[in-house]
Amino acid sequence: MDLTLSTREVGDKTIVSVGGEIDVYTAPKLRDTITELVGDGRYQIIIDMEAVEFLDSTGLGVLVGGLKKVRAHDGSLELVCTQDRLLKIFRITGLAKVFPIHGSADSALASA
């Protein structure tokens, strides 16, 4: 399974829609996208994970690394995720307390 990525800007926020599997083979693609956005001065990033079918520790590491990158610029990295199997990973690892997790892209955009 491949990883699909698309980005769109809504005001000062950038939504990265992710689909497929985020694993040791595909995670660098997501990391590179986040790095490019931060390099372009986009520090308010929303990762829409509604189409993600699998997430491993490498993927979690990329998300944490992305969070550190945007926080260095007083930015934010928020997640859109409603899938129980993915939410469970965030709860077990304690990352549910680190990342703001929203039920939809609209609610993530509405958060200040």
N, C-alpha and C positions, 0 to 999 in steps of 0.2 A: 504494500500500500504506500502510495506517495503522499507527500505533504503539499497541500495547496495553500497559497497565501495571496491575499489581496488587501490593499490598503485604500482607505478613503479618508479624506479630511472633512471634519464637521466643526466649523469654527476653529477654536484653538486646540481641538482634540483630534487625534488620529486613531481610527479604528482599523485594527489588523484582524481580518477574518481568516481563521485557520481551519483547515479541514484535513481529515485523514489521521495519520499517526505521527505523534511527536516522540521519536525514539533516538537512539544513539546515531542512527544514520541520517535522520531528517532534521534533528534539532539544530545543527549548524545553520541551516537555511533560515530558521526563525531567528536565531541569534544575530545573523548578518542583517536581517531586515530591521530588527530593533536597533542595532548599532548604527545603521544608515540613517534611521529616523532621528536618533539622538544627534548624530553628526550634522543633520540638516536643521537642528534647532527645534525638533518636535519632542517636547518633554511631557506632554499629557497623552498617554497612550492607553488605549483600551484593546485588550486581546479578546476577541470574540471566539470562544471555544465550542460553540454549539455544534459544529460539524466534526469535532475531534472524536475519533473512535478509540484512540489509545494514547496514553501518556505514561512515560517511564521516568526514572530518576534523572536521566539526562535532560529531558524536557523540563522537569521541575527546576533543575540547575540553571537552564537558560532563562526561565521566568525570573528566578531570584537574581541572576546576573543583570537582567534587563531592569529590574526594580532598582538595583544599586546604581545603574547608569543614570536613570532618570532622576533619582533622588539626589544625585550629585549636582543637579541643576534645579533643585526644589520642584521637581516634577512628580508625576504619579503614573503608576502602571496598575490598571484595574482589569479585572477579568469578568467576562460574561460566561456563565456556566450554570446549567440547570440539570446536567446529567448526574444522577446519584453516584455512579461508579467513579466519576472524576471528583465530585465533591468529597467523597469518602477519602480519596487520596489526600486532598488538601486538609481535611480534618485530622487524619491520622498523623500527618507530618507536622501539624501545627501551623501550616501555611494559610489556613483559613483565617487565622488571626493577623496574618501579615498582609495579605492581599484583600482589598475590597472586592467582593464577589457579588455580581448583579445577576438578576434573572433575565434581563434583556439589554440590548444595546441602548435602547431609549432610556432606561433607568440609569445606565452608566453615564450617558450624556447629561442627564439631569442632575447628577451629583456634582457638587462644587468642589 
